[in-house]
Amino acid sequence: MEALFDSINVRELLSAQDLSDPTTPLSAPDLRLLIQRLDSHSLKIKSKIQSYLLSHHHDFADLFSLCNDAVSRSVKISDDVVQLLASLSDRPVEAEIGQIMKQMSATTKEAREKRQLLELVRAILEISEKLKAAREAVRNGRLRFAAEQLRELKKALRVSDDDRVDESEPVVYGLLRKEWSDCFDEIQELLMRFMDNAVRFDRESNRIQVKYVLSIDGNDGIELKTVLQALDVVDILHYGLAKVADLIIKHVISPPLNSGAPVSLVTEINPNSQAMTEAILKIVPSNDPKIEKMDGETIYPRIIEVIKFIDKYICFQEGSWTRCFGRLTWPRISELIISKFLSKVVPQDASKLADFLKIINCTSEFETALREMKFISVSENKDNQLSSFAENVEVHFASRKKTEILGRARNLLLQCDFAISHENTRKGKHDGAASNTPEDVDLLFLSERCVVSKAAIQLMKLVHETLKDVCLSSPRVALEFYRAARDVLLLYEVVIPVKLERQLDGINQVAVLMHNDCLYLSQEILGLAFEYRSDFPTSMKDHAVFVDMAPRFHLMAEGILQRQIQLVIHSLREALDGADGFQNTHQMQQFQSAKFSIDQVVFILEKVHIIWEPLLLPSTYKRSMCMILESVFSRITKDILLLDDMAAEETLELQRLIHLMLENLTSLLGSLAALQVEKSQAGMTSLDDLIPSLRKIRKLAELLDMPLKAITTAWETGELRNGGFTLSEVEYFIKAIFQDSPLRKDCLWRIHGYS
């Protein structure tokens, strides 16, 4: 064992010729040889120690066992000493021993703390010296050495992106980190300046110039590869290559893709003696007459030439550097290729999909070449954007067709004119109209016809064409067409209400036509599944539905109609407000005011009649008009019955106004009565039942010149009750017309008796 630890004569490790003069200093080659032979000698010693330990395993086991016994005995002795001290605790010697032990403990602790502090000071001095050496190296151009020093010190100082400070560590560590950060910023700034000087673009000659020997601020002869190595060591290579990547994208990759003009790339190398000092990539217009435009066979080889130039002359064929450059540029390059090339060559017709296979093959070969150069990752799927896009051409084709379909739908909705001439009424809508005039259509699930806009007709025609393509397409394309058909219908809901917003705020034919469109579309939507589902691809039959869209159009139609009804009722109420409750109509001015209000009411109702009757479904027209008339007649009846004192002349004038109104509404009421007659065989109610206030206002006109006894008899027979009058209304009416008298009291008593 002693032979392993014999002193080593360093001179014996050198060659004989080096021993001639012991005073001669050793050269650098001798030192390297000495280090190698020391390493070899160290390995031999380690090997011998290992062999020795293995051969004397039993002896070492006995030794360790003996040590264990010794420890056990020492513990026992310690326990005995403790017991002895306990027995002597009442004696002064124990106190002295205790003080001595405390002093020894304090002295030991102080020595240990001083030793730890000394080690800390030594470590701080060592770090400080290394920081100083790194700064000197940066200023002297030894960038690789400075970068390695900073990398080692980063671990020693535990530098991280977290700004939180550990309060338990010495303050000097924060100062050292600050000094490290300043040194890091200094080398980073210098390296960035070298990179800016190394790769430049010359606009006049349209070329990329790469310099390999760089000089900045007295740092002469710095090689580009050394700069890149230093960037890599301090882990900011991506930052150093970022501007170069932007330069390549902006001036080399993007221009030919944007313009579509074919270009050629020329590489020039300028060597100086044995070292290469400069590399140039020229971008010149292509002179090849066979290349008329940029296509897959032209674009991909040109980009590969650029990347080969980058790999060889900028990244020095270092795989990790090329991969770093690829991560910086590939997302933008692939996006440019997709937007400027692939998306534009997606076939317009399904029959041309086969021709796109050539582009798919070129794209796949292009990505394979990039993987071989380690420009893109072999394992990461996110780097396969181009092949994924090309291989999904069916979906892109369907997407483009969907865009075209939606564009057609939007244009026809925006260009369609909803204006209607008087010739395009229910009676004259079959005599041939212009391309943008409304048309009369049958509703699938209603036995009625209505007038709709040309936009609705063309929209449904486009939907039917799209669904026919769904039946003939592959599942993936069919799904896009199916979605396009749904979106076409939804476009009406989005575009038309905004386009016709002003018209919807007034009483006009456009709003009614839009109501009919929504009703027509809801009916057509309900029939789509019955017509096409059986021919849909199997994978879509259970998922392709339209019935969910029908209610929203039906509700939209009803909402438009109710809005129109409320606008009409609001206009009528404003007109009736001018009558001032029909008070004092026996006075000429008040009578004229009331008559003007009645004329306005008649005018509004006739206007609505003229607009609605030719366009709305008969049932919808009747229901809506009856609702409006009920509102008008009930308001007039209520205002007259609320009059508290009426002169004889006043009752005659009120009766005259009611007769005048009903006479002027003869045409309107006649149209409703005609519709009611058509439905009479189906057991429909009479017009008076649909407009209860019509019977009431007619009876009110009779009551205005009827004797008191006749009024009483009409109540007793139930005639007034059947007309919609209440007990309080009749009492109030009698008190307003007839003066207080025994007869009036008797009649009121009789009326109360039959209540």
Disulfide bonds with the S-S distance in Angstrom:
none
